[in-house]
Structures are given as C-alpha cells and as structure tokens.
Amino acid sequence: MLPKSQLQFIKSLHQKKFRKEHGLFIVEGLKSITDFFYSDHIIHSIYSIPKVEPKIDIFGKKIKHYPISDRDLQTISTLKTPQGMLALVEIPNRRHFDKGGLRNQYSIVLDTIQDPGNMGTIIRTADWFGVRHIICSPETVDIYNPKVVQATMGSLARVSVLYTDLRPFLKDIQLPVYAAVLNGESIYKTDFGTEGLIVLGNEGNGISADLTGKETKPVTIPSFGNAESLNVAVSAAIFCSEISRKR
C-alpha cells in the first residue's frame, strides 16, 4: 500500500493550483501513458495494479514504478472506472516559442474554450489532421485538467499547446488569420492558401469582439438545417478537414 501522504499528494493533482505548484499532471491508461513515454515528455512515476504488472516492462527500469492496490488506485484516479495504470508526467516549459515555427502550416487559436471535453476533442482532432500547434487565451481551460487529458486519448503528447495573450499575438503575427463566425464567407468557397491561423471562440459567446482586426478573414460553416449553433469541437474538425482536403 502507498503511504497516505503519497495518495493525498497524487489526489491533489486533480486541482490546477497543485499541478502548477508541482509541475506534474496525471495520465491514465496504458495507451495514453505509452504515447507520452514515446514523446518528448518526461514521465515522473507510474502506479499500477497487479493484473497489469507484466505490461510495465515496456517502460524500462529508469522510471519509478509503484505497485498499488485497486482500492488505492480508485482513490487517486480521476475516472469512475480506473484503467489499472496511472502516471505522473512533468509539465513541459512552453512559455515561449518561435512564431516562425508556425509558417507553412495551419495552427489553431482558441479564445476562452471552457469545456474540458471540447478542449480534449480539439487536441485529438488536431493530432489526427497533423496540426502541430494550438495557441490558447489564458482563460481557456487547462490542458492538464484530467478530463482534458483523458479526452485527448494520448494526442496531447504530440500537439504543442501554448497559453498567451491573444491580442498582441494576433496583432504581431505575419500570417493569414481566419475567424470562425456566423456571418462570414462560406468555408467551402474560402481559399485557405498554404498557411495561417484558425481562430475559434467561446462555446457561448464566440470570438471576443476586439480580438481580430480588419485583416482577419471571417469564415462560416453554412447551415443546411435549423440548429442554432455548432459545437466548437465539431467546428474545429470541419475546418481541419476542409483545409486538408484543399491542400
């Protein structure tokens, strides 16, 4: 059994302030942990129940491994039905990046996305279509929120996500900017070229009014039915698909 203090420490990482304080986040399940193992992330430690012990060998002996009971795993897991294995992964330092690294490709910009499921799905969608970078406003949900991590199904290991003030970022960027709105040019008629940024807004309020400038191209996914709006994660998938198709 793990000491009570260690269980409490891991459980504290369910909260953002403790993840930030300790620089660690939780990943659950063999597949997702394996994705992080084969990425540039650093796995701090792994906790697993007896029935999955044989699968631990793929991670080698350099990573600290702690056998754990089903009961203790239930205590520290963020899932109703734990997957037998949990890892603590170090949060990478991504406070800065070279804007030049966004050239000749498309990246996603997220303004105040709040739902963890939407965020995780957008990251997973970006990974599917080969989008390597996502830039988020500071108000956007934490990507290391356990619900976000779980929804990415391991894709978080391959997509670089940066939080920054979007106003100066978009003002200074030397790339085409396309904003997903309700009253723009049809996405099916838009010429996306070979590079740029796709800006997606908050689930309820859309993109902040002062965020995009006069050079921004407003783009709309046309409606053929009567729904009031389209889920932001679905919108991200349609944009990624249409851009990939045209390229």
FIBA-859483 format. One record per atom (N, C-alpha, C, CB): x, y, z; residue in one letter. Coordinates in steps of 0.1 Angstrom, whole numbers, plus 5000, padded with zeros to 4 digits. Glycine has a CB too. Example, Ala and Ser with C-alpha at 12.3 -4.5 7.8 and 13.67 -1.06 7.14 Angstrom:
! residues 2
513249435078A
512349555078A
513249675078A
511349555090A
512849785071S
513749895071S
512950005079S
514149945057S
! end
This chain:
! residues 247
500849885000M
500050005000M
500950135000M
499150005012M
500450234993L
501150354993L
500850435006L
500750444981L
501850515011P
501650595023P
500450695020P
502850665027P
499750725031K
498550815029K
499050945023K
497950835043K
500250995027S
500751125023S
500951125008S
502051165030S
501451005002Q
501651004988Q
500350994980Q
502450874985Q
499350924986L
498050924980L
497451064979L
497050824988L
497551134990Q
497051274991Q
497751364981Q
497151325005Q
499051344980F
499851424970F
499351404956F
501351394971F
499151274952I
498651254938I
497251304936I
498651094936I
496451284946K
495051334945K
494951484944K
494251284957K
495951554950S
495951704950S
496151744935S
497051754959S
496751664927L
497051704913L
495751704904L
498051604907L
494651664910H
493351684903H
493051834902H
492251614911H
493751914910Q
493452064910Q
494552134903Q
493252114925Q
494152234896K
495152314888K
496252374896K
494452424880K
495952434908K
496952504916K
498052414920K
496352574928K
497752294923F
498752194927F
499552144916F
498152084936F
498852124904R
499552084892R
500652194889R
498652064880R
500252314890K
501152424887K
502252434897K
500352564886K
501952414910E
502952424920E
504052314919E
502252404934E
503552194915H
504552074915H
504952044901H
503851954921H
504452104891G
504852084877G
504551944872G
506352104876G
503451884877L
503151744873L
501651744870L
503451654885L
501251644861F
499851614858F
499651464856F
499451694845F
498451424857I
498051284857I
497651234843I
496851264867I
498151114839V
497851054827V
497350904831V
498951044817V
496250864826E
495750724830E
495550634817E
494450744837E
495850514820G
495650414809G
496950384802G
494650454799G
497150254798L
498450204792L
498650284779L
498350064789L
497650294770K
497850364757K
498350504758K
496650354749K
497650584767S
498050724768S
499350734774S
496950794777S
499650654784I
500950664791I
502050624781I
501050574803I
501850524773T
502750484762T
503050604752T
502350364755T
501950674749D
502150784740D
503050894746D
500750854736D
502950924758F
503751024765F
505250964766F
503251054779F
505350834769F
506650774770F
507450784757F
506450624773F
506850774746Y
507550784733Y
507450934727Y
506850694723Y
507251024736S
507251164732S
508451234739S
505851244735S
508451364738D
509551444745D
509151474759D
509851564737D
508051424764H
507651444778H
508451354787H
506151424780H
508551394800I
509251314810I
508251254819I
510351404817I
508251124820I
507351054830I
508051054843I
506950914825I
507451104853H
507951114867H
507850984874H
507251224875H
506650914874S
506450794881S
505250724875S
506350814896S
505150594878I
503950514873I
503450434885I
504350424861I
502150424885Y
501450344896Y
500550244889Y
500650434906Y
500650114893S
499850014886S
499349904895S
500549954874S
498249844892I
497649734900I
498349604895I
496149724899I
498249494903P
498949374899P
498649314886P
498649264909P
497349314881K
497049254869K
497649314856K
495549244868K
498149434858V
498749504846V
500249504848V
498249644844V
500849444858E
502249444861E
503149404849E
502549364872E
502749294842P
503549254830P
503749364820P
502949134824P
502749454818K
502849554808K
503849664812K
501449614805K
504249674824I
505149784829I
506549764822I
505249774844I
506849654818D
508249624813D
508549714801D
508349484809D
507549754793I
507849834781I
508449974785I
506649854773I
508350014797F
508850144801F
510250144807F
507850204812F
510750024808G
512150004813G
512250024828G
513050104807G
513450044833K
513650044848K
514050184853K
514649944852K
514150284843K
514550414847K
513450504853K
515150494835K
512250464851I
511050534856I
510650474869I
509850534846I
510450554879K
509950504892K
508650434891K
509950614903K
508550314896H
507250234895H
506850194909H
507450114886H
505550214912Y
504950174924Y
503750084923Y
504550304932Y
503849964927P
502749874927P
501649934936P
503049724932P
500349914933I
499349984940I
498149894941I
498950124934I
497349904951S
496149824952S
495049884944S
495749804967S
494049804941D
492849854934D
492149964942D
491849744931D
492149954955R
491450054963R
492250184963R
491450004978R
493550174964D
494350304963D
494250364949D
495750274967D
494250284939L
494050344926L
492750414924L
494250234915L
491750354930Q
490450414930Q
490450554937Q
489350324936Q
491250564947T
491350684955T
492050804947T
492150664967T
493050764939I
493850874932I
493450894918I
495350834932I
492650794912S
492150814898S
491150924897S
491650674893S
491050974885T
490051074882T
488851014874T
490651194874T
488950884872L
487950814864L
487050724873L
488650724854L
485850714869K
484850624877K
485350484876K
483450644871K
485850444865T
486450304863T
487850314859T
485650224852T
488850314869P
490250324866P
490750224856P
491050324878P
491750254848Q
492250164838Q
493450084842Q
492650244826Q
493750074855G
494749984860G
496150044861G
494849874852G
496350164855M
497650224855M
497550374855M
498450174843M
498350444862L
498350594863L
499750644863L
497550644876L
500050744856A
501350804856A
501350954860A
502050784843A
502351004866L
502651144868L
503651184857L
503051174883L
503251294850V
504151334839V
504451484842V
503451324825V
505751514839E
506151654841E
505551754831E
507751664840E
505151864835I
504551974827I
505752034820I
503752074835I
505752034806P
506952104799P
506852254800P
506952054785P
508052314799N
508152454799N
507852514785N
509452504805N
506652554783R
506352614769R
505852754770R
505252524763R
506552834777R
506152974779R
506453054766R
506853034791R
507453014759H
507853084747H
508052994735H
509153164750H
507853044723F
508152964712F
508353054700F
506952864709F
509053004690D
509353084678D
508153094669D
510553014671D
507653214667K
506553234658K
506853184644K
506053374658K
508153194640G
508553144627G
508252994625G
509953174625G
508052924636G
507752784635G
506352754631G
508052714649G
505552864630L
504152844625L
503952864610L
503252944633L
505052904603R
505052924589R
504852794581R
506252994584R
504252804570N
504052694560N
503152584566N
505352644556N
502252624575Q
501352524580Q
500152594586Q
502052434591Q
499152524591Y
498052584598Y
498052544613Y
496652534592Y
497752644621S
497652624635S
496252674640S
498752704643S
495852624652I
494552664658I
494752764669I
493852534663I
493952864670V
493952964681V
492552954688V
494153104675V
492552934701L
491352914709L
491153034719L
491452784717L
490053094718D
489653204726D
488653164737D
489053324718D
489153144749T
488253114761T
487452994759T
487353234763T
487952884754I
487252754754I
487252704768I
488052654744I
486052664773Q
485852634787Q
485552494790Q
484752724793Q
485052414781D
484652284784D
485752184782D
483452244775D
486152104792P
487352014791P
487151914779P
487551944804P
485951864777G
485651764767G
485951824753G
484251714768G
485451954751N
485752024738N
487152044736N
484952154738N
487852084747M
489352104746M
490051984742M
489852164759M
489751874749G
490451744746G
490151694732G
489951644756G
488951714727T
488551674714T
489251754703T
487051684712T
489351884706I
490151974696I
491551924695I
490052114700I
492151894706I
493551854706I
493751714698I
494151834720I
492751624701R
492751494694R
492551514679R
491751404700R
491651604675T
491351634661T
492551694654T
490151734660T
493251794661A
494451854656A
495551744653A
495051964666A
495651654662D
496651544660D
496251464648D
496751454673D
495051434646W
494551354635W
494951414622W
493051324636W
494751544621F
494951624608F
496351674607F
493951734607F
497251644617G
498651694616G
498851834620G
499051674602G
497951894627V
498152034632V
499052024644V
496752104635V
500152084644R
501152064655R
501052164666R
502552074649R
500352284664H
500352394674H
498952444676H
501252504669H
498652464689I
497452524694I
497852644703I
496452424701I
497352754700I
497652874709I
496352914716I
498152994700I
496352924729C
495152954737C
495253084745C
494952834747C
494053144747S
493953254756S
494153204770S
492653334754S
494653294779P
494853254793P
493553194800P
495353364801P
492353244795E
491153204801E
490653064796E
490053304798E
491353004787T
490952874782T
491252764792T
491752844768T
490452664793V
490652554802V
492052494802V
489552444800V
492552464813D
493852404815D
493952274808D
494252384830D
494952254799I
495052134791I
495452014800I
496052154780I
495952044812Y
496351934821Y
495251894831Y
497651974828Y
494151954829N
492951914836N
492751764832N
491652004832N
492551674842P
492451534839P
491351504829P
492051464852P
490251574828K
489251544818K
489751584804K
487951624822K
490551684803V
491051724790V
492051614786V
491751864791V
492951584795V
494051484792V
493351354787V
494951454804V
492351304794Q
491651184791Q
490951194777Q
490551144801Q
490351304774A
489651324761A
490651334749A
488851454762A
491851364752T
492851374740T
493251234736T
494051454744T
493051134745M
493450994741M
494850974737M
492550934730M
495751054744G
497151044741G
497751154732G
497550914736G
496751224725S
497251314714S
497951434721S
496051364707S
497751464733L
498351574740L
499851554740L
497851594754L
500351434738A
501751404738A
502451454725A
502051254739A
501651484715R
502151514702R
501751654697R
501651414692R
500951724704V
500451854700V
501051964710V
498951864699V
501652064705S
502252164713S
501152274716S
503452234707S
500952304729V
499852394733V
500552514741V
498752334741V
500252634737L
500852754744L
499752844748L
501852824735L
499752894760Y
498852994765Y
499553134765Y
498352964780Y
498853234759T
499353364758T
498253464756T
500353374746T
498553594757D
497553694755D
497353704739D
498053834760D
496153674735L
495953654721L
495953794713L
494653594718L
495653904720R
495554034713R
496954074707R
495054134722R
497954084715P
499254114708P
499854004699P
500354154719P
499453884703F
499953774695F
499353784680F
499553634701F
498053804679L
497453814666L
497853944659L
495953794667L
498054044666K
498454174661K
499754164654K
498354284671K
500654094660D
502054094655D
502353984646D
502954084667D
501453884645I
501753764637I
501753794622I
500753654640I
502653754614Q
502753774600Q
502153654592Q
504153804595Q
500953624595L
500253504589L
498853544586L
500353384598L
498153484576P
496753504574P
495953454586P
496253434561P
494953524590V
494153484602V
492653464597V
494153594613V
492153354600Y
490753314596Y
489953294609Y
490753184587Y
488853364610A
487953364622A
486753284619A
487653504627A
486453184627A
485153104626A
484053184632A
485252964633A
483153234623V
482053324628V
480753274621V
482353474625V
479653344624L
478353304618L
478053384605L
477253324628L
478753484602N
478353574591N
479553604582N
477753704596N
480353504579G
481553524570G
481353454557G
482753474577G
482453444549E
482453374537E
482253224539E
483653404528E
481553154531S
481453004532S
482752944532S
480552954521S
482952844542I
484252774543I
484552694530I
484152674555I
483452664522Y
483552584510Y
484052664498Y
482352514507Y
483952804500K
484452894489K
485752964493K
483352994486K
486252944505T
487353014510T
488652954505T
487353014526T
489553044500D
490852994496D
491853014508D
491453084484D
492152894514F
493052904526F
494552904523F
492752774535F
494852894511G
496352904508G
497152794514G
496853034513G
498352824519T
499252724524T
499652744539T
500452724516T
499152854545E
499452874559E
498552964565E
500952924560E
498452964579G
497553064585G
497153014599G
496353094577G
496253094605L
495753064618L
494253054618L
496153164629L
493652954624I
492152934625I
491752974639I
491752794621I
490953084641V
490553124654V
489153074657V
490653284655V
489053004668L
487752954673L
487353014686L
487752804674L
486153054688G
485753124700G
485053044711G
484853234697G
484753114721N
484053054733N
482752984729N
483753164743N
482352884736E
481152804733E
479952884733E
481052694743E
479852984742G
478553064743G
478653204736G
478253084757G
479853264736N
479953394732N
480753414719N
480653484742N
481353314714G
482153324702G
483453394704G
481353394691G
484053454694I
485353514694I
485153654700I
485953524680I
486053694709S
485953834715S
485953934704S
487153854725S
485154044706A
484954144696A
486254214692A
483954244700A
487154234702D
488354314700D
489554224697D
488654404712D
489354104694L
490454014692L
491054014678L
490053874696L
490154014668T
490554014654T
490554144648T
489753904647T
491454174639G
491554304632G
490854304618G
492954344631G
491054414611K
490354434598K
490954334588K
490554574594K
492154284590E
492854194581E
492354054583E
494354204583E
491554024593T
491053894596T
490053854586T
490553884610T
490053734581K
489053684572K
487953604579K
489753594561K
486753654579P
485653584586P
485153474577P
484453684589P
485053354583V
484653234576V
483553164583V
485853134574V
482553114576T
481353054582T
481252904577T
480153134579T
480852814585I
480352684581I
478852694579I
480652574592I
478452694566P
477052714563P
476052614570P
476752714548P
474952664574S
473952574580S
472952524569S
473152644591S
472552404569F
471652344560F
470352294567F
472252234551F
470352324580G
469252284589G
468752394598G
469552164597G
468252364609N
467752464618N
468452474632N
466252434621N
469552414634A
470252424646A
470752564648A
471452324647A
470752604661E
471152744664E
472652764663E
470652784678E
473352664666S
474852684666S
475452544664S
475352754679S
476852544662L
477552424660L
478652414671L
478252424646L
478752294677N
479752274687N
481152314683N
479752124692N
481952374692V
483252434688V
484252324684V
483852514699V
484152204690A
485052094686A
484652044673A
484951984697A
483352034670V
482951994656V
483352094646V
481351974656V
483252224649S
483752324640S
485252314637S
483452464646S
486052284647A
487452264645A
487752154636A
488152244659A
486952044637A
487151924629A
486751964614A
486251804634A
485752034612I
485352074598I
486352164592I
483952144598I
486852264600F
487952344594F
489152264591F
488252454604F
489652184600C
490852094597C
490652014585C
491152014609C
489451954584S
489151864572S
489151944559S
487751794575S
488452054559E
488352134547E
489752184542E
487352244549E
490552234552I
491852284548I
492752164543I
492552344561I
492652054549S
493451934545S
492951894531S
493251824555S
491651894528R
491151854515R
491651944504R
489651854516R
491652074507K
492052174497K
493552174495K
491552314501K
494352134505R
495752134503R
496252014496R
496452134517R
! end
